[in-house]
Amino acid sequence: MKLKFYYTFFIACFFMLNSFAQKKQNIYFLKNDGRFVVEQDSADYIRVIQEPDSGTVLYHVLEYYPNGNIKFIGKTTTTNSIILQGPTISFYLNKNKKRVVTYENGAMAGNIYDYYPNGKLYRSMEYLKGPKYNPKFPRAVEPEEIVHAIFDSTGIQTVIDGNGHYLVFDEDCKEVEEEGELINGKRNGTWKGNLSKAKLTFTEDYADGKFIKGTSTDAAGNVKNYTVKEALPTFKGGEQAFGQYLSGAIRYPAGPKSRNIQGRVVISFTVKEDGSIINVKVIEHIDPEIDAEAYRVISNLPKWNPALQHGVPVKVSYTMPINFTLAGN
């Protein structure tokens, strides 16, 4: 199950309604690659964020397949940024369990259990927080992965007490994407992989669970040597530089300013393989003039550092809020 670059800072609300229990809830329509769509018929799944239960502060996160079957159940600390907290469970389309995992401040932590579509256990593993773990920025630190047990789809155990040959499946447990040896729960030696959708093959070297280096080859035969396995897209100069850029680029429209209109616009866009910005959309609105200004600023962003997967740049969907606040408020 490869890392998916669905780096979404904020989940946009398209409309609100009341549930049968009279709870307020936000409804979102999404594609499997993390893009938002307006029409339900175009969605691969539906996400619902419900207000917290009485006496609690965690919002309910529910996801559904188009046929109405449950896809995911969990909780988030805020709707401004989906930061999962506590136990979660995801399901296959056939209603069988897919994954059971606990989150702390948006990062997987503790025991993780993955299942085959037939309901049998595939993997038991654990994420350990390293000494550099920062709960404020959990995505910035890669947790240490310890694999305890692996089973094939018939229930035969192939990795025992963290030792054995490890077949890593794709997200739906249909294709083997990489394989190699585990020693005491950690990757060791040379691993080989084949990503059929990306038409990419690769070999990677590990020592006691640490990635050392890799070599990937695309469909055209281009070879890439790399020492950074995976990375999220970033604005050149970092988050602080991005904030400074936005502060300097945004011009508060005169009309909304005179009417004291303030709030948050949510923008989605795609960072291409070359770092350029495309597919800019306003997915939460305040005012037509403010929406247009947010769209203008994001559309004119300079190139970013693209996301990387096995050393190769990949396209990534990205969503973020932009706050419009007048001085003195």
PLY file of the C-alpha trace (Angstrom):
ply
format ascii 1.0
element vertex 329
property float x
property float y
property float z
element edge 328
property int vertex1
property int vertex2
end_header
0.00 0.00 0.00
2.03 2.89 -1.32
2.11 6.37 0.05
-0.60 8.39 -1.64
0.08 12.05 -2.16
-3.32 13.29 -1.16
-2.07 16.27 0.82
-5.24 18.14 1.63
-4.98 20.94 4.20
-8.67 21.71 4.22
-11.90 20.00 3.29
-14.26 22.31 1.48
-17.91 22.50 2.36
-20.32 22.55 -0.58
-23.50 22.66 1.41
-24.92 21.92 4.84
-27.96 19.98 5.96
-29.32 18.22 9.02
-28.91 14.51 9.60
-31.64 12.32 10.94
-30.26 13.01 14.43
-30.51 16.75 13.69
-26.73 17.13 13.68
-25.20 19.68 11.38
-23.02 18.09 8.77
-20.89 19.12 5.82
-21.01 17.07 2.63
-18.12 16.77 0.16
-17.73 14.93 -3.14
-14.26 13.63 -3.97
-12.33 11.62 -6.54
-9.94 8.89 -5.50
-6.98 11.13 -6.31
-8.13 13.70 -3.74
-9.73 16.17 -6.14
-13.02 17.80 -5.18
-15.94 17.70 -7.59
-19.21 19.60 -7.44
-21.59 16.89 -8.66
-22.26 13.74 -6.67
-22.51 11.72 -9.88
-18.86 12.55 -10.61
-17.60 11.50 -7.17
-15.76 8.29 -6.32
-16.84 8.72 -2.71
-18.71 11.08 -0.41
-17.31 12.56 2.80
-19.49 13.77 5.66
-18.23 15.81 8.62
-20.66 15.89 11.55
-20.57 18.15 14.59
-19.22 16.64 17.84
-21.38 14.73 20.26
-22.45 16.55 23.39
-19.53 16.88 25.80
-16.86 16.10 23.19
-14.76 18.20 20.80
-14.05 15.67 18.04
-15.98 15.91 14.76
-17.24 12.72 13.13
-15.73 11.81 9.74
-17.82 9.43 7.63
-17.09 8.41 4.06
-19.40 6.49 1.74
-19.09 4.71 -1.59
-21.54 5.86 -4.31
-23.77 2.85 -3.58
-24.16 3.97 0.04
-21.83 1.43 1.66
-19.63 2.85 4.40
-16.01 3.50 3.37
-14.43 5.11 6.44
-15.28 5.99 10.05
-13.13 8.27 12.20
-12.91 11.58 14.02
-11.09 14.86 13.45
-10.08 17.62 15.84
-11.16 20.35 13.43
-12.99 20.88 10.16
-10.54 23.59 9.07
-7.93 20.90 8.55
-8.74 17.21 8.69
-6.55 16.07 11.59
-7.62 12.55 12.45
-7.59 11.64 16.12
-8.28 8.30 17.77
-9.40 4.93 16.34
-10.45 4.70 12.69
-11.72 1.92 10.48
-11.99 1.72 6.69
-13.93 -0.74 4.55
-13.87 -2.29 1.10
-16.79 -1.83 -1.25
-18.00 -5.33 -0.27
-18.34 -4.10 3.37
-15.37 -6.14 4.67
-12.85 -4.38 6.90
-9.90 -2.85 5.08
-7.82 -1.16 7.78
-7.99 -0.51 11.52
-5.60 2.15 12.80
-5.33 4.84 15.47
-4.25 8.42 14.74
-2.56 10.99 16.95
-2.63 14.57 15.70
-3.20 13.43 12.13
-0.45 10.80 12.06
-0.85 7.04 12.24
0.48 5.72 15.54
0.50 2.39 17.29
-0.83 -0.87 15.85
-2.16 -1.08 12.29
-4.18 -3.98 10.93
-4.76 -4.39 7.19
-7.11 -6.92 5.60
-7.67 -8.60 2.25
-10.98 -8.03 0.44
-12.01 -11.56 1.47
-11.85 -10.48 5.13
-8.65 -12.32 6.10
-5.85 -10.47 7.88
-3.05 -9.33 5.55
-0.73 -7.38 7.82
-0.06 -6.47 11.43
2.39 -3.64 11.88
3.23 -0.70 14.10
4.28 2.92 13.66
6.69 4.19 16.28
7.30 7.87 16.97
10.94 8.72 16.59
12.78 11.21 18.82
12.19 13.99 16.27
8.42 13.51 16.20
6.59 16.83 16.46
2.83 16.51 17.10
2.25 19.95 15.55
3.74 18.77 12.26
3.29 14.97 12.19
3.55 14.78 8.40
7.03 16.28 8.51
8.45 13.21 10.27
8.37 9.73 8.81
7.48 7.31 11.62
9.48 4.16 12.14
7.66 1.17 10.67
7.79 -2.20 12.41
6.09 -5.12 10.66
5.04 -7.94 12.98
3.22 -10.41 10.74
2.22 -10.92 7.09
-0.30 -13.47 5.78
-1.29 -14.52 2.28
-4.91 -14.33 1.17
-5.57 -17.91 2.31
-4.40 -17.21 5.85
-0.91 -18.75 5.63
1.63 -16.67 7.57
4.67 -15.64 5.50
6.32 -13.21 7.93
6.63 -14.40 11.52
7.79 -12.13 14.35
8.97 -9.59 11.79
11.13 -11.99 9.79
10.51 -13.24 6.26
9.73 -12.18 2.70
7.34 -9.22 2.55
4.96 -8.67 -0.37
3.63 -5.11 -0.34
0.27 -4.82 -2.09
-1.43 -1.80 -3.61
-4.19 -0.02 -1.71
-6.84 -2.54 -2.76
-4.65 -5.63 -2.16
-4.83 -6.62 -5.83
-1.28 -6.17 -7.14
2.13 -6.59 -5.52
3.92 -3.25 -5.83
7.17 -4.11 -4.07
8.85 -6.92 -2.18
11.89 -7.67 -0.09
13.21 -9.12 3.15
12.30 -8.15 6.68
14.63 -8.65 9.62
13.14 -7.98 13.06
10.27 -6.09 11.45
12.45 -3.74 9.38
13.33 -3.59 5.70
16.81 -4.79 4.85
18.79 -5.38 1.68
17.62 -4.68 -1.86
13.91 -4.36 -2.55
12.29 -4.48 -5.99
9.09 -2.83 -7.14
6.81 -2.33 -10.11
4.11 0.35 -10.25
1.95 -0.67 -13.19
-0.18 2.49 -13.29
2.88 4.75 -13.23
4.76 2.37 -15.57
7.72 2.54 -13.24
10.10 -0.14 -11.94
12.58 0.42 -9.15
15.11 -1.10 -6.79
15.82 0.36 -3.36
18.39 -0.41 -0.68
17.58 -0.47 3.04
19.58 -0.99 6.20
17.76 -1.69 9.46
14.61 -0.07 8.09
16.32 3.07 6.80
16.10 3.96 3.11
19.59 4.38 1.64
19.25 4.86 -2.11
17.21 3.80 -5.09
17.11 3.55 -8.86
13.92 3.83 -10.92
13.24 3.26 -14.61
10.23 4.63 -16.48
8.46 3.25 -19.55
10.77 5.17 -21.88
13.85 3.63 -20.28
14.89 6.77 -18.42
16.88 5.89 -15.30
16.76 7.99 -12.13
19.08 7.54 -9.15
17.75 9.06 -5.93
18.38 9.41 -2.22
14.96 10.94 -1.41
12.28 8.28 -1.77
9.11 10.33 -1.39
8.31 13.99 -0.77
5.29 16.25 -0.72
5.07 19.35 -2.95
6.43 22.50 -1.37
6.53 26.20 -2.16
10.12 27.16 -2.88
11.46 28.68 0.31
9.04 26.83 2.58
5.80 27.63 4.39
7.02 30.95 5.80
8.03 32.13 2.33
4.63 31.03 1.00
2.85 33.06 3.67
4.96 36.11 2.82
4.20 35.64 -0.87
0.46 35.54 -0.25
0.61 38.60 2.01
2.37 40.56 -0.69
0.27 39.34 -3.60
-3.27 39.59 -2.22
-5.15 42.85 -2.74
-8.32 43.19 -0.68
-11.09 44.16 -3.15
-12.49 47.63 -2.46
-16.16 46.63 -2.62
-16.07 43.86 -0.01
-13.69 45.95 2.10
-16.17 48.84 2.24
-18.92 46.39 3.26
-16.70 44.77 5.92
-16.97 41.36 4.23
-14.46 38.93 5.70
-13.98 35.19 5.79
-12.17 32.25 4.30
-11.93 31.19 0.67
-10.93 27.61 -0.03
-8.94 26.94 -3.19
-8.01 23.62 -4.78
-5.28 23.23 -7.38
-2.90 20.70 -8.84
0.89 20.80 -8.67
2.18 19.24 -11.90
5.31 17.18 -12.33
7.24 20.30 -13.38
5.96 22.26 -10.36
3.53 24.44 -12.30
0.03 25.13 -10.95
-3.09 24.03 -12.86
-6.77 23.21 -12.23
-7.34 26.13 -9.86
-10.86 26.11 -8.41
-12.68 28.04 -5.70
-14.50 25.41 -3.66
-15.70 27.53 -0.74
-16.94 31.02 -1.48
-17.26 34.30 0.43
-17.95 37.03 -2.11
-17.51 37.08 -5.91
-14.78 39.75 -5.79
-12.89 38.06 -2.96
-13.23 34.69 -4.67
-11.82 36.17 -7.87
-8.86 37.67 -6.01
-8.01 34.36 -4.37
-8.29 32.64 -7.74
-6.00 35.24 -9.34
-3.30 34.92 -6.71
-3.18 31.12 -6.76
-3.33 30.99 -10.58
-0.22 33.19 -10.72
1.84 31.22 -8.21
5.42 30.53 -9.29
6.49 26.94 -9.78
6.69 24.73 -6.69
9.03 21.90 -5.84
6.98 18.94 -7.15
6.03 15.87 -5.16
8.33 12.89 -5.55
7.60 9.18 -5.57
10.57 6.85 -5.89
12.61 9.85 -6.93
10.28 10.73 -9.82
8.12 13.90 -9.86
4.39 13.17 -9.67
1.21 15.22 -10.01
-0.55 16.07 -6.73
-3.90 17.60 -5.76
-3.65 20.32 -3.14
-6.30 22.23 -1.19
-5.85 25.23 1.08
-7.77 28.05 2.81
-7.01 31.74 2.35
-8.26 34.04 5.09
-9.44 37.55 4.24
-9.43 39.61 7.45
-9.61 43.38 7.81
-7.33 45.19 10.24
-8.86 45.78 13.65
-11.07 42.67 13.48
0 1
1 2
2 3
3 4
4 5
5 6
6 7
7 8
8 9
9 10
10 11
11 12
12 13
13 14
14 15
15 16
16 17
17 18
18 19
19 20
20 21
21 22
22 23
23 24
24 25
25 26
26 27
27 28
28 29
29 30
30 31
31 32
32 33
33 34
34 35
35 36
36 37
37 38
38 39
39 40
40 41
41 42
42 43
43 44
44 45
45 46
46 47
47 48
48 49
49 50
50 51
51 52
52 53
53 54
54 55
55 56
56 57
57 58
58 59
59 60
60 61
61 62
62 63
63 64
64 65
65 66
66 67
67 68
68 69
69 70
70 71
71 72
72 73
73 74
74 75
75 76
76 77
77 78
78 79
79 80
80 81
81 82
82 83
83 84
84 85
85 86
86 87
87 88
88 89
89 90
90 91
91 92
92 93
93 94
94 95
95 96
96 97
97 98
98 99
99 100
100 101
101 102
102 103
103 104
104 105
105 106
106 107
107 108
108 109
109 110
110 111
111 112
112 113
113 114
114 115
115 116
116 117
117 118
118 119
119 120
120 121
121 122
122 123
123 124
124 125
125 126
126 127
127 128
128 129
129 130
130 131
131 132
132 133
133 134
134 135
135 136
136 137
137 138
138 139
139 140
140 141
141 142
142 143
143 144
144 145
145 146
146 147
147 148
148 149
149 150
150 151
151 152
152 153
153 154
154 155
155 156
156 157
157 158
158 159
159 160
160 161
161 162
162 163
163 164
164 165
165 166
166 167
167 168
168 169
169 170
170 171
171 172
172 173
173 174
174 175
175 176
176 177
177 178
178 179
179 180
180 181
181 182
182 183
183 184
184 185
185 186
186 187
187 188
188 189
189 190
190 191
191 192
192 193
193 194
194 195
195 196
196 197
197 198
198 199
199 200
200 201
201 202
202 203
203 204
204 205
205 206
206 207
207 208
208 209
209 210
210 211
211 212
212 213
213 214
214 215
215 216
216 217
217 218
218 219
219 220
220 221
221 222
222 223
223 224
224 225
225 226
226 227
227 228
228 229
229 230
230 231
231 232
232 233
233 234
234 235
235 236
236 237
237 238
238 239
239 240
240 241
241 242
242 243
243 244
244 245
245 246
246 247
247 248
248 249
249 250
250 251
251 252
252 253
253 254
254 255
255 256
256 257
257 258
258 259
259 260
260 261
261 262
262 263
263 264
264 265
265 266
266 267
267 268
268 269
269 270
270 271
271 272
272 273
273 274
274 275
275 276
276 277
277 278
278 279
279 280
280 281
281 282
282 283
283 284
284 285
285 286
286 287
287 288
288 289
289 290
290 291
291 292
292 293
293 294
294 295
295 296
296 297
297 298
298 299
299 300
300 301
301 302
302 303
303 304
304 305
305 306
306 307
307 308
308 309
309 310
310 311
311 312
312 313
313 314
314 315
315 316
316 317
317 318
318 319
319 320
320 321
321 322
322 323
323 324
324 325
325 326
326 327
327 328
